[in-house]
């Protein structure tokens, strides 16, 4: 894979599969969904005065540089990331990738 980048997407619990399917539809060859917890500025919820730490799903998607924009736009659309509290996505450059013999490295 030439010039790989890692797209990291953090969404509300239950949305990881939607984001994964959107990423694959846009040209990614797959992804990994991890579970996490956290709270953002738009998520200050509590029950009976006890703060709730919302559960999240974190999607890791490795893509070539040529696919970044297409995959990002599909993730934003699928997860409705333009709305507050729906999540975020960002790209991290990757210097080396091993263990993907099915892809051209």
trRosetta pair geometry for C-beta under 8 A, 3 or more apart (Angstrom, degrees):
i j d omega theta_ij theta_ji phi_ij phi_ji
1 4 4.6 56 115 -69 124 109
1 62 7.3 77 115 148 174 109
1 64 5.2 -142 -169 -80 93 92
1 97 6.0 -1 48 54 118 151
1 100 7.1 7 -15 89 119 142
1 103 5.3 5 -52 141 100 126
1 104 6.4 121 -63 83 45 63
1 105 5.6 -16 10 -109 62 54
2 64 5.7 45 63 -144 70 115
2 65 7.0 -70 113 19 81 102
2 66 7.9 41 79 -9 107 106
2 104 7.9 -10 -23 109 81 103
3 64 6.2 75 74 -164 77 72
3 65 3.8 -17 112 -18 123 124
3 66 7.9 101 71 -20 117 73
4 62 5.6 0 -172 -174 122 96
4 63 7.0 149 -150 80 72 28
4 64 6.0 -58 -97 -99 59 47
4 65 7.4 -119 -89 -37 13 72
4 94 4.4 -39 98 66 97 126
4 97 5.2 36 29 -31 161 138
5 62 7.6 163 82 -150 35 54
5 63 6.0 -26 63 67 82 78
5 64 7.7 69 17 180 81 12
5 65 6.0 92 -14 -89 113 63
5 68 5.6 15 58 -89 143 118
5 91 5.1 9 163 -172 129 106
5 92 6.6 156 -169 75 77 42
5 93 5.7 -49 -113 -108 85 43
5 94 5.9 179 -109 5 26 93
6 60 6.2 -22 -167 -161 107 87
6 61 7.1 140 -161 72 55 45
6 62 5.7 -28 -101 -96 71 66
6 91 7.0 148 77 -158 47 55
6 92 4.5 -19 62 61 101 98
6 93 7.9 -5 19 78 80 2
6 94 5.4 99 -25 -54 94 114
7 23 7.4 -179 78 -124 139 126
7 28 7.9 -95 35 -91 131 138
7 59 7.7 -10 109 109 90 95
7 60 7.7 147 77 -158 55 38
7 61 4.4 -19 59 65 102 102
7 62 7.9 -165 19 -75 75 19
7 63 6.1 20 -10 10 113 118
7 68 7.0 161 -68 -136 113 75
7 71 6.1 -144 -23 116 164 127
7 72 6.5 -154 -127 -79 135 80
7 75 7.0 -171 158 -29 139 160
7 89 6.3 5 -179 -175 95 108
7 90 7.6 171 -152 88 56 30
7 91 5.5 -27 -99 -99 66 75
8 58 6.8 -14 -168 -171 88 98
8 59 7.4 155 -156 80 40 57
8 60 6.1 -7 -105 -103 71 67
8 61 8.0 -170 -72 26 30 73
8 89 6.8 169 88 -151 49 58
8 90 5.6 -13 59 61 95 77
8 91 7.6 173 17 -91 75 24
8 92 6.3 40 -12 -7 114 112
9 19 5.4 -162 107 -176 150 150
9 58 7.1 157 81 -157 50 49
9 59 4.3 -8 58 54 103 104
9 61 7.2 23 1 3 109 112
9 75 5.5 -128 -94 -170 148 138
9 79 7.0 168 180 -15 129 163
9 87 6.6 43 176 153 81 131
9 88 7.4 -167 -146 98 54 42
9 89 4.2 -11 -104 -103 82 97
10 36 7.3 -55 -134 62 105 136
10 38 7.4 -21 -176 53 139 140
10 56 5.4 -2 -171 178 92 136
10 57 7.6 161 -151 81 48 43
10 58 5.3 -14 -100 -103 74 78
10 59 7.9 -162 -71 20 31 71
10 87 5.2 -171 97 -156 60 94
10 88 5.5 9 51 52 98 78
10 89 7.5 -174 21 -77 61 50
11 15 4.0 -99 136 87 132 127
11 16 6.4 175 61 -70 116 56
11 18 7.9 -116 129 63 164 105
11 19 5.8 175 -7 -37 151 140
11 56 6.7 142 74 -161 32 82
11 57 5.5 -23 67 62 85 91
11 59 7.2 17 9 -5 109 109
11 79 5.0 -106 -108 -145 134 134
11 81 7.9 -87 -98 -85 97 95
11 86 6.9 -16 -137 161 82 65
11 87 3.8 -32 -100 -80 57 156
12 15 5.2 74 64 0 74 125
12 54 7.1 -52 -129 164 80 129
12 56 6.7 -75 -116 -118 24 61
12 57 7.4 11 100 18 25 91
12 85 7.8 38 -62 151 117 78
12 86 6.7 -69 -15 -148 109 47
12 87 6.4 -116 -17 -54 66 104
13 16 7.9 -20 -144 -16 39 101
13 35 7.7 35 -113 -136 99 90
13 54 7.3 -149 -8 171 105 85
13 55 4.1 34 -57 98 134 103
13 56 6.3 -108 -56 -97 72 13
13 57 5.8 118 -113 -29 45 94
14 57 7.3 -168 17 -16 26 133
15 18 5.0 -56 -161 40 62 118
15 19 6.0 61 143 -22 84 103
15 57 6.1 -174 62 45 70 127
15 79 5.6 88 168 -124 133 95
15 87 7.1 -135 88 -35 149 146
16 19 5.8 -60 -151 39 31 108
16 20 6.2 32 153 -21 67 108
16 33 3.9 89 171 -140 136 131
16 57 3.3 -103 -56 151 114 147
16 58 7.7 -4 -106 40 115 21
16 59 5.6 162 -145 -66 82 101
17 20 5.4 -51 -143 36 34 115
17 21 6.3 35 157 -18 66 104
17 33 7.0 -30 -63 -61 56 161
18 21 6.0 -55 -149 37 27 109
18 22 6.4 26 152 -18 62 109
18 78 5.4 178 149 163 94 111
18 79 6.6 136 103 -82 114 71
19 22 5.6 -56 -147 38 32 112
19 23 6.3 36 153 -24 66 105
19 31 7.8 -92 116 100 90 163
19 57 7.7 172 28 104 130 118
19 59 4.9 -142 107 -19 131 162
19 75 5.6 40 -150 -137 93 87
19 78 5.8 154 -100 100 50 128
19 79 5.3 15 -83 -58 102 118
20 23 5.7 -53 -149 32 30 113
20 24 6.5 25 155 -14 64 106
20 30 7.9 -1 -163 -168 101 49
20 31 4.9 -150 -125 61 88 125
20 33 6.1 -66 -55 -53 130 114
20 59 6.0 -156 -68 -131 79 131
20 61 7.8 177 -118 -80 62 113
21 24 5.9 -56 -148 38 31 109
21 25 6.2 36 152 -22 65 108
21 78 7.5 176 76 -148 85 152
22 25 5.5 -53 -147 36 31 116
22 26 6.3 24 155 -15 64 110
22 74 4.5 178 166 148 97 100
22 75 5.7 145 105 -88 127 45
22 77 7.0 -177 -154 73 140 90
22 78 3.4 -103 -68 -36 156 158
22 79 7.5 -129 28 -27 156 80
23 26 5.9 -64 -151 40 28 106
23 28 4.1 -16 155 29 94 141
23 31 5.4 55 82 -35 153 140
23 59 7.2 -174 -27 156 147 139
23 61 4.9 -121 -161 -115 152 153
23 63 8.0 -129 -170 -63 105 125
23 71 5.4 37 -141 -156 75 103
23 74 6.6 159 -86 94 35 120
23 75 6.1 30 -74 -73 85 97
24 27 7.8 -177 -171 40 27 12
24 28 5.4 -78 -85 71 42 86
24 29 7.4 53 -122 -144 81 9
24 30 6.7 32 -90 -88 106 35
24 31 7.4 -120 -51 -2 88 103
25 74 6.2 -169 81 -168 100 149
26 67 7.3 127 132 -175 92 101
26 70 4.9 171 179 138 105 90
26 71 4.5 151 106 -101 132 53
26 73 7.3 161 -129 65 144 80
26 74 3.7 -150 -59 6 136 154
26 75 7.7 -81 11 -31 154 72
27 63 7.3 78 104 -139 95 118
27 67 4.7 -142 104 -139 130 125
27 70 5.7 40 19 103 131 134
27 71 6.1 -105 58 -67 92 94
28 31 6.1 29 138 -49 143 101
28 61 5.0 -37 -140 -169 153 119
28 62 7.7 125 -152 68 103 45
28 63 5.3 -73 -104 -85 89 106
28 67 6.8 151 -73 143 62 142
28 71 5.3 79 -45 -117 105 133
29 62 7.9 -34 48 77 97 86
29 102 8.0 175 170 104 147 112
29 103 6.5 -162 24 -84 170 122
30 61 7.7 -174 101 -129 41 76
31 59 5.3 16 160 -174 135 98
31 60 6.1 164 -166 80 81 48
31 61 4.1 -32 -105 -90 112 83
31 62 7.8 171 -104 13 63 63
32 59 7.1 153 78 -154 45 52
32 60 4.6 -9 57 54 98 102
32 61 7.9 -171 24 -68 63 48
33 57 5.5 -11 -167 -176 103 110
33 58 7.1 143 -158 74 50 46
33 59 5.4 -20 -99 -97 71 74
34 57 7.1 148 74 -163 42 57
34 58 4.4 -23 63 63 97 101
34 59 7.8 -175 21 -76 72 27
34 60 7.0 42 -7 -12 110 106
35 55 6.7 -23 -167 -171 97 106
35 56 7.4 137 -166 80 49 55
35 57 6.3 -35 -104 -106 53 63
35 58 7.6 -162 -73 17 4 86
36 55 7.3 144 84 -164 39 60
36 56 4.5 -28 76 69 90 103
36 57 7.3 152 26 -101 82 16
36 58 5.2 45 -1 -21 128 116
37 53 4.9 45 173 139 117 113
37 54 7.0 162 -152 89 70 38
37 55 5.6 -45 -98 -106 75 53
37 56 6.4 163 -101 13 19 90
38 53 7.0 16 -67 -174 6 92
38 54 7.1 -38 72 70 46 80
38 56 5.5 -11 33 -11 97 138
39 43 4.9 -145 -154 93 75 111
39 44 7.0 84 178 -86 125 52
39 51 7.8 -35 -73 172 163 115
39 53 5.8 -96 -43 -132 107 64
39 54 6.1 115 -94 23 72 91
40 43 4.9 73 49 16 73 109
40 85 6.6 -179 72 -109 124 58
41 44 7.8 -28 -179 -33 32 101
41 84 7.9 -74 87 -163 96 111
42 84 4.3 167 -95 160 161 105
42 85 3.7 -115 111 -63 127 93
43 54 5.4 -73 179 2 140 138
43 85 5.6 133 -61 -129 88 101
44 51 7.6 -56 -162 -133 66 100
45 51 7.5 110 86 -155 51 58
45 52 4.6 -32 96 47 100 118
45 54 7.0 78 34 -54 125 104
46 49 5.8 4 150 -149 133 12
46 50 5.7 162 -164 71 93 34
46 51 4.9 -50 -97 -94 100 41
46 52 6.0 -177 -101 -6 37 83
47 50 5.7 -26 67 57 70 93
47 52 6.2 65 -5 -53 93 114
56 87 7.7 132 -145 -111 106 98
59 75 7.9 -163 78 -131 141 124
61 71 6.6 -162 126 169 144 142
62 94 6.9 5 -134 -17 99 164
62 97 6.7 113 -165 -118 145 139
62 100 7.7 -132 94 -63 150 158
63 67 4.4 -115 178 83 118 116
63 68 5.9 154 97 -78 127 56
63 71 5.3 -135 -81 1 166 159
64 67 5.3 82 60 10 76 103
64 68 8.0 -111 99 -35 43 77
65 68 5.9 -24 -158 -18 41 116
67 70 5.5 -69 -161 49 60 111
67 71 5.3 52 148 -21 92 112
68 71 6.3 -70 -148 41 22 104
68 72 6.0 20 162 -19 64 113
68 91 6.0 33 -150 -114 122 149
69 72 5.8 -56 -142 38 27 112
69 73 6.3 26 161 -19 64 107
70 73 6.1 -57 -150 34 26 109
70 74 6.6 20 155 -14 62 109
71 74 5.9 -60 -151 39 32 109
71 75 6.3 34 152 -21 67 106
72 75 5.6 -56 -148 35 31 112
72 76 6.3 32 156 -19 66 106
72 89 6.4 168 -138 117 84 138
72 91 7.2 -54 -78 -54 127 115
73 76 5.7 -52 -147 36 31 113
73 77 6.4 30 154 -17 63 108
74 77 5.7 -54 -146 39 32 112
74 78 6.0 28 158 -17 67 111
75 78 6.0 -59 -140 40 26 107
75 79 6.0 -4 171 8 65 115
75 81 7.0 25 127 -16 81 138
75 89 5.4 94 120 -82 139 165
76 79 6.8 -70 -135 51 18 89
76 80 7.9 64 168 -107 51 7
76 81 4.6 -88 -135 43 65 117
76 82 6.6 64 179 -38 102 86
76 89 6.8 -115 -70 28 77 137
77 80 7.5 11 -180 -72 26 46
79 86 6.0 146 148 154 86 109
79 87 5.5 -48 155 49 135 136
79 89 7.8 129 52 -41 145 119
80 83 5.2 -1 147 15 100 116
80 86 5.1 -108 95 -156 85 161
81 86 5.4 -152 -108 98 39 115
81 87 5.5 -71 -111 75 92 87
81 88 6.7 117 -155 -105 118 30
81 89 6.2 -47 -120 0 165 105
82 86 7.7 5 46 47 35 141
83 86 4.7 74 73 -18 91 130
94 97 6.0 46 142 -57 133 97
97 100 6.1 -16 149 18 113 123
97 105 6.4 -146 82 -127 101 111
100 103 4.5 -9 142 31 114 112
100 105 6.6 133 75 -67 95 112
